[in-house]
Amino acid sequence: MWHAATVGCCLLAIAAKPTAACGPALLLAVDAFILTGSLVATLRLRWLLHGALWATTLVLLPLGVVRGVFANGAGNAGAGLRVAGTSPLQYAATQVRAVGLYMGEVVCPSLMSIDHGAEELVAPWTLAVGVATLALLTVLVVVALARKQWWGVLPVCFVLLLAPSSSFVPLADVAADHRMYLPLVIVMAGIVSIAAAFWSFAQRRSSRIGHWMSVGMAVLLVVVVTMETIGTSLRNQEYADPLLLWNQVIARRPEHVRARINRAGLLMQRGRDDDAQADLDVAVGLRPQDPLLGLYWGILELRRGHAAEALELFDQVTPTLNRSATLHGARGEALRALERPCEAVDAFRRAAVFAPSAAQWHALEEMCRAECADHPPAVKRTFDKFTSEASR
């Protein structure tokens, strides 16, 4: 029964999040290093269980994950062998630096960022730390295998947990802090294991030394947990203000294109169009073909009364941002400003499809439909209906 439950849980995990496909390998490593002490013994005793666990990865086929990896475009969630204009070998090289960045964040959390970008991996120290980390992990695994030590599972699990996002399959984002969340558990387990080994050694030498060492470790644990709690609370306050987060990214990397564009979008929401234009001016000099840049630039043109120029920009980015409610809504407003309400109906309808909870797109669709049919009373009725729903 427990074996069946294990296989079922593994299947559900992979179906919910494809990166959980490393689960069968993790369970095999734990079984081999901790329970039986060798891979051969594990396969001899529980070959059927592990075979069933590995078979659960086949669920990736109907989910479209495998097809996405080999797709010509970005594939699932920006992942694929041809994504972001890079090759598997080039991406793997950047991930050595990414590992260095992640380990740097373990020591210095101030390195964390909502968006790193490739620029963050240019620093020479990221390569040095990344190579040193991978070399250390390799040595630990070899020593653990030679001495048949249980702790060999720690470096193996660290690599397995990081591999789905930081191996040779390119992702649109070369580095992201959340990829280190689960591997960080292994780092913590390693620290606890080392502390336990020191305490055990001290306890064997002298019970008194062991006692005071345990007291010191308990005090240190309380201090660390308190500091981490305060730090997490402060960071959560920063996450409550997206504009502050993008300000931090730009302060560290002024030429970060995505940060400039995203901050411009937030500034536009707050009515600071001039500041938004300044960010877009920087972005257009770095990546003029970015579709989101075209969208925001078009919205600014629309607000300035240049509906024709705005519509031209919207049409240029429509093939890329075809599922964006913001794009279709802005396009509808431009068509309406150009007195083309019949065409605006379709644009607002598309916006309502992709953002069904946004009442304004439904309202504007019906208003343009009424304008197209030249029924002024219907316009007022529809507007009153949807504005009252939006206020609720």
C-alpha positions in Angstrom: 0.0 0.0 0.0 2.8 2.4 0.9 4.6 1.7 -2.4 1.4 2.4 -4.3 0.9 5.7 -2.4 4.5 6.7 -3.1 4.0 6.1 -6.9 0.7 8.0 -6.8 2.1 11.0 -5.0 5.0 11.1 -7.4 2.6 11.0 -10.4 0.5 13.9 -8.9 3.6 15.9 -8.2 4.9 15.7 -11.8 1.5 16.4 -13.2 1.2 19.5 -11.0 4.7 20.8 -11.7 6.8 19.2 -14.4 10.1 20.1 -12.7 9.1 17.5 -10.1 10.3 14.9 -12.6 13.5 14.8 -10.6 11.5 13.1 -7.8 12.2 9.5 -8.9 15.9 10.2 -9.0 15.8 11.8 -5.5 14.0 8.8 -4.0 16.5 6.5 -5.6 19.4 8.5 -4.2 17.9 8.5 -0.7 17.2 4.8 -0.9 20.7 3.9 -2.1 22.7 6.2 0.2 20.7 6.0 3.4 18.5 2.9 3.5 20.5 0.2 1.8 23.9 1.7 1.4 24.4 0.9 -2.3 22.6 1.3 -5.6 22.9 -2.4 -6.4 21.2 -3.5 -3.2 18.5 -0.9 -3.7 17.6 -2.2 -7.2 17.8 -5.8 -6.0 15.3 -5.1 -3.2 13.0 -2.5 -4.7 13.4 -2.7 -8.5 9.7 -2.8 -9.1 9.0 0.3 -6.9 11.7 2.4 -8.6 10.7 1.2 -12.0 7.2 2.4 -11.3 8.5 5.7 -10.0 10.5 6.3 -13.1 7.5 5.4 -15.3 5.6 8.3 -13.8 7.8 10.6 -15.8 5.9 9.4 -18.9 3.1 11.8 -17.8 5.3 14.6 -19.3 4.4 13.4 -22.8 0.6 14.1 -22.7 1.4 17.4 -20.8 3.3 18.6 -23.8 6.5 19.2 -21.8 8.7 17.0 -24.1 7.2 18.5 -27.2 7.8 22.0 -25.8 11.5 21.2 -25.1 12.1 20.4 -28.7 9.8 23.1 -30.1 11.1 25.8 -32.4 9.8 28.5 -30.1 9.9 29.1 -26.5 8.0 26.0 -25.6 6.3 25.5 -22.2 6.8 28.5 -19.9 9.7 29.9 -21.8 11.7 26.6 -21.9 13.0 24.8 -24.9 16.2 23.8 -26.7 15.9 26.9 -29.0 14.6 29.5 -26.6 16.2 32.9 -26.0 18.5 32.7 -29.0 20.9 30.3 -27.2 22.1 26.7 -27.5 22.1 24.0 -24.8 25.9 24.3 -24.5 25.8 28.0 -24.1 23.0 27.8 -21.6 24.8 25.2 -19.6 27.9 27.5 -19.5 25.8 30.3 -18.1 24.4 28.0 -15.4 27.8 27.4 -13.9 27.8 31.1 -13.3 24.2 30.9 -12.0 25.2 28.3 -9.4 28.0 30.7 -8.3 25.4 33.5 -8.0 23.0 31.3 -6.0 25.8 30.3 -3.6 26.7 34.0 -3.2 23.1 34.7 -2.2 23.4 32.0 0.5 26.2 34.0 2.1 25.0 37.5 1.1 21.2 37.7 0.7 21.5 41.3 -0.5 22.5 39.8 -3.9 18.9 38.6 -4.3 16.8 40.3 -7.0 13.4 40.0 -8.5 15.0 39.9 -12.0 18.7 39.1 -12.5 19.1 38.9 -16.3 22.2 37.8 -18.1 24.1 41.0 -17.0 24.2 39.6 -13.4 26.3 36.7 -14.5 29.1 38.7 -16.1 31.0 39.2 -12.8 34.1 37.0 -12.7 33.4 35.9 -9.2 30.2 34.1 -10.3 32.3 31.8 -12.5 34.9 31.1 -9.8 32.3 30.3 -7.2 30.3 28.2 -9.6 33.3 26.1 -10.7 34.4 25.7 -7.0 30.9 24.6 -6.0 30.6 22.0 -8.7 34.1 20.7 -8.0 33.3 20.4 -4.3 30.1 18.6 -4.9 31.9 16.1 -7.2 34.6 15.4 -4.6 32.0 14.9 -1.9 30.1 12.4 -4.0 33.3 10.4 -4.8 34.5 10.4 -1.2 31.0 9.3 0.0 30.8 6.5 -2.5 34.4 5.3 -1.6 33.7 5.3 2.1 30.0 4.4 1.8 28.8 7.4 3.8 25.1 8.4 3.9 25.9 12.1 3.5 26.7 11.5 -0.2 23.0 11.9 -0.8 23.3 15.7 0.0 25.4 16.8 -3.0 23.5 14.4 -5.2 20.1 15.8 -4.2 21.5 19.4 -4.5 22.3 18.8 -8.1 19.1 16.9 -8.9 16.9 19.6 -7.4 18.7 22.4 -9.3 19.0 20.4 -12.6 15.5 21.0 -14.0 16.0 24.7 -14.3 19.8 25.0 -14.4 21.2 22.3 -16.7 21.3 22.3 -20.5 17.7 23.0 -21.4 17.5 26.8 -21.9 15.0 28.9 -20.1 14.1 32.4 -21.0 15.5 33.6 -17.6 19.1 32.5 -17.1 18.9 32.9 -13.4 16.0 33.2 -10.8 16.2 33.2 -7.1 13.3 30.8 -6.6 15.2 28.0 -8.3 17.4 27.9 -5.3 14.6 27.5 -2.7 14.6 23.6 -2.7 18.3 23.2 -3.1 18.8 25.5 -0.1 17.2 22.8 2.0 20.1 20.6 1.2 22.6 23.3 2.1 20.8 23.7 5.5 20.8 19.9 6.0 24.6 19.9 5.3 25.2 22.7 7.9 23.2 20.8 10.5 25.0 17.6 9.7 28.4 19.3 10.1 27.3 20.9 13.4 26.1 17.5 14.7 29.4 15.9 13.8 31.3 18.5 15.7 29.0 18.1 18.7 29.4 14.3 18.6 33.2 14.7 18.5 33.1 17.1 21.4 30.8 14.9 23.4 33.1 11.9 23.0 36.1 14.0 24.2 34.3 15.5 27.2 30.6 15.5 28.2 31.1 19.0 29.7 32.5 20.4 26.4 29.6 18.7 24.6 27.1 20.3 27.0 28.4 23.8 26.5 28.7 23.3 22.8 25.0 22.2 22.6 24.1 25.4 24.6 26.1 27.5 22.3 24.5 25.9 19.2 21.0 26.5 20.6 21.8 30.1 21.3 23.2 30.5 17.8 20.1 28.9 16.3 17.9 31.3 18.1 19.9 34.3 16.9 20.0 33.1 13.3 16.2 32.3 13.2 15.5 35.8 14.7 17.7 37.5 12.1 16.2 35.5 9.3 12.7 36.3 10.5 13.4 40.0 10.6 15.1 39.9 7.2 12.1 38.0 5.7 9.7 40.5 7.2 11.6 43.4 5.7 11.8 41.7 2.3 8.1 41.0 2.3 7.5 44.6 2.8 9.6 45.4 -0.2 7.6 42.8 -2.3 4.4 44.7 -1.4 5.6 47.5 -3.6 6.6 46.3 -7.1 7.9 49.7 -8.0 10.4 49.6 -5.2 11.6 46.2 -6.5 12.2 47.4 -10.0 13.9 50.5 -8.6 16.3 48.2 -6.8 17.0 46.3 -10.0 17.7 49.4 -12.1 19.9 50.9 -9.3 22.1 47.9 -9.6 21.9 47.4 -13.4 20.7 50.6 -15.1 20.7 48.9 -18.6 18.4 46.1 -17.5 15.8 46.3 -20.4 13.1 44.3 -18.8 13.3 46.2 -15.5 13.0 49.5 -17.5 10.0 48.3 -19.4 8.2 46.9 -16.3 8.9 50.0 -14.2 7.5 52.1 -17.1 4.3 50.0 -17.0 3.9 50.6 -13.2 4.7 54.3 -13.6 2.0 54.6 -16.3 -0.5 53.0 -13.9 0.3 55.7 -11.4 -0.1 58.5 -13.9 3.6 59.3 -14.1 3.8 59.3 -17.9 6.9 61.5 -18.2 8.9 59.2 -15.9 7.6 56.2 -17.8 8.7 57.8 -21.1 12.2 58.2 -19.7 12.5 54.5 -19.0 11.1 53.6 -22.4 13.7 55.9 -24.0 16.5 53.9 -22.3 14.9 50.6 -23.3 14.4 51.5 -26.9 18.1 52.2 -27.3 18.9 48.8 -25.9 16.2 46.5 -27.3 14.0 48.4 -29.8 12.2 45.2 -31.0 10.8 44.3 -27.6 7.0 43.8 -28.0 6.1 45.0 -24.5 8.1 48.2 -25.2 5.9 48.7 -28.3 2.8 48.2 -26.3 3.6 50.7 -23.6 4.9 53.2 -26.1 1.7 52.9 -28.0 -0.4 53.5 -24.8 1.6 56.7 -24.1 1.0 57.8 -27.7 -2.7 57.1 -27.2 -2.8 59.2 -24.0 -1.2 62.1 -25.9 -4.0 62.0 -28.5 -2.0 60.3 -31.3 -4.4 57.4 -31.9 -3.2 56.6 -35.4 0.5 56.2 -34.3 -0.6 54.2 -31.3 -2.7 51.8 -33.5 0.3 51.2 -35.8 2.4 50.2 -32.8 -0.3 48.0 -31.4 -0.7 46.2 -34.8 3.1 45.6 -34.9 3.1 43.8 -31.5 -0.2 41.9 -31.9 1.3 38.7 -33.3 3.6 38.4 -30.2 1.2 39.7 -27.5 -2.0 38.2 -29.0 -3.2 36.9 -25.6 -2.7 40.2 -23.8 -6.0 41.8 -22.6 -4.1 45.1 -22.2 -3.1 45.1 -25.8 -6.5 44.4 -27.2 -8.1 46.9 -24.8 -5.7 49.6 -25.8 -6.2 48.7 -29.5 -9.9 49.0 -29.0 -9.5 52.5 -27.5 -7.4 53.6 -30.4 -9.9 52.4 -32.9 -12.7 54.1 -31.0 -10.7 57.4 -30.9 -10.4 57.1 -34.7 -14.2 56.7 -34.9 -14.0 53.1 -36.0 -16.4 51.6 -33.3 -17.3 48.5 -35.4 -13.7 47.4 -35.4 -13.3 48.3 -31.8 -16.0 45.8 -30.8 -13.8 42.9 -31.8 -10.8 44.3 -30.0 -12.7 44.8 -26.7 -14.3 41.4 -27.1 -10.8 39.8 -27.2 -9.8 41.9 -24.2 -12.8 40.6 -22.3 -11.9 37.0 -23.3 -8.4 37.2 -21.8 -9.5 39.2 -18.8 -13.1 38.1 -18.1 -13.2 39.7 -14.6 -12.3 43.2 -16.0 -15.8 44.8 -16.3 -14.5 47.8 -18.4 -13.8 45.6 -21.5 -17.4 44.3 -21.5 -18.7 47.8 -21.0 -16.6 49.2 -23.8 -17.5 46.3 -26.1 -21.2 46.9 -25.7 -20.8 50.7 -26.0 -19.0 50.3 -29.3 -21.5 47.8 -30.5 -24.2 50.3 -29.7 -22.3 53.1 -31.4 -21.8 50.9 -34.4 -25.5 50.3 -34.6 -26.1 54.0 -33.8 -28.3 53.4 -30.8 -27.4 56.2 -28.3 -29.9 55.0 -25.6 -28.3 51.6 -25.5 -25.0 53.2 -25.1 -26.0 54.9 -21.9 -27.9 51.8 -20.6 -24.8 49.6 -21.1 -22.4 52.1 -19.6 -24.5 52.5 -16.5 -24.9 48.7 -16.1 -21.2 47.9 -16.3 -19.9 50.9 -14.3 -22.2 49.9 -11.5 -20.9 46.3 -11.7 -17.3 47.5 -11.7 -17.9 49.7 -8.6 -19.2 46.7 -6.7 
